[in-house]
Amino acid sequence: MNRKKKRISKEKIRRVGEILEEFLIGNFESEFSVGARLAGRAVEPVFPVEGPPGEPTEAVEPEREDVEEQQVDEEVEAELYDETKYYFDLADVEYCVDVTITEIVQEKLVPGYDNPQKPPTLSEMFQTLFGEEDNLTKQVDAFEELISGYEDHVHIDDLQQAYDVMSGIVKELKDRSGN
């Protein structure tokens, strides 16, 4: 018996991509500061400022206000460094994924999965949508491996890689849906 595989509509593929982008990528950016994590911190290059060529430069003693301002800048920079978080709770990462899966299930976008009380994994959903051997399914497997964590924690580097993988998945879904 040769069963013909039912094609998933481009509209459903588009909507799955939108949900992944809104709920999963959006939450990764806001909760874990991955993706555009450095975009919010503008770093200004420091160049020595000299007078016009040919003029001697004067050694000027910094004013007290400049010294205090520099100390404040160094303290802020130290606080930013101290606040950098390298490990995140696995439960928080799983929650972001679960919210995304719940939304996909509630919108009935994947055939066979319509009970939010018994949600599938992302890879199970992608196997149903695209097949086990599809590149997207393999990418979702890689995503799930990256966020699996170790001793109930997930490292920021793994989250960044997972974010990059999911961004690629969303882009591929957009391409496949014709958007």
Buried (B, 14 or more C-beta within 10 A) or exposed (E): EEEEEEEBEEEBBBBBBBBBBEBBBBBBBEBBBBBEBEEEEEEEEEEEEEEEEEEEEEEEEEEEEEEEEEEEEEEEEEEEEEEEEEBBEBEEBBEBBBEBBBBBBEEEBBEEBEEEEEBBEBBBBBBBBBEEEBEBBBBBBBBBEBBEBEEEBBBBEBBBBBBBBBBBBBEBBBEBBEE
